[in-house]
Amino acid sequence: MSTDRPEQVLRDAYTHGHHASVLRTHSWRTVENSAAYLLPHLREGMRVLDVGSGPGTITIDLARRVRPGSVVGVDASADVVAAAAGLAESEGVANVEFAVGDAYALDFDDDTFDVVHAHQVLQHLGRPVEALREFRRVTKPGGVVAARDVDYGGVIWNPASPGLARWLELYRAVHEWNGGEADAGRHLKSWAREAGFTEIAATGTVWVFSTALEREWWGGAWAERATESQFAAHAIESGHSNPDELRRVADAWRAWAADEDGWLLMPHSEIVARA
C-alpha cells in the first residue's frame, strides 16, 4: 500500500514560506554543510537537476563542482527563482540556470540528468513516493537520485525549555496540517524502495548549533519565523496557535540563544538511489 498521503494532497503547502527570516537560513546552505554525502558521486561534466533549489546556494555550489557540466535548479516560487538567478549572475557562475517547476511534473525528457538532488523537499510533499518516481524518470540509467531531509522526531536541545517544546509540538502539527511529514528522514529509504529503486545507500548526518554566533543566528531566525513567517500564519489559520502564544515561542528562542549552555541538534537522513 502506498505511503503517499492522498487525504492531504489538496494542501501540499510549504510550511516555512519565503519570508526573509527563512531565506536567510536557507542561504547558509552549501554542498559541504548540506549535501556532503553527494560529493563522492559528483564528476566534472555532469548534468545535475536540483529540485526545490530555493535561494540557489547549494545549486550554485553544485555548478562549480561539475563544470564544464551544467546544473538546473527548479523551485515552485517565481520570486525565489528570480533571486537565485540573480545570485548566480552576481557570482559569475554561468553553468547554472533556474526555472519555476513542479516536483511531480518536471519539464524535462526522460533520462536527462546524471544526478537529481533534493534537499529538504520530500518532507513537504503529500506524495513523496510519486515525486521520487518523477525524479527517477528524468535520471539517466545508472545515474543517482539523492535526497536529504530532517527528522523532527529527533530534534534535541539544552537547556530544557517548555517554550521550545511547544514550538516543536506546533511545528509538527502545522507541518502535518500542510500535508507534509515532519519525520521524513526516517522514511526516505522506504519511500525510495516504494518508488522502485533497488540500489539505495542510506546515511545520516546532523546540524548542531552551539556557539554564541550559531545560537544567535539560528535562534534569532526562528524567533522571527515564529511570528512573521508563513509558519506563523498557518499555525493561526489551522487553529493550532494564536499570536500571543507565538510571541512566547519567539521569546523562548531568544532565551535559548542567549544562554551560554544553549545547544541544539537536528538529525538528517540521506539517500543515494541508483536509477
Secondary structure, 3 states (H helix, E strand, C coil): CCCCCHHHCCCCCCCCCCCHHHHHHHCCCCHHHHCHHHHHHCCCCCEEEEECCCCCHHHHHHHHHHCCCEEEEEECCHHHHHHHHHHHHHCCCCCEEEEECECCECCCCCCCEEEEEEECCHHHCCCHHHHHHHHHHCEEEEEEEEEEEECHHHCEEECCCHHHHHHHHHHHHHHHHCCCCCCHHHHHHHHHHHCCCCEEEEEEEEEEECCHHHHHHHHHHHHHHHHHCHHHHHHHHCCCCCHHHHHHHHHHHHHHHHCCCCEEEEEEEEEEEEC
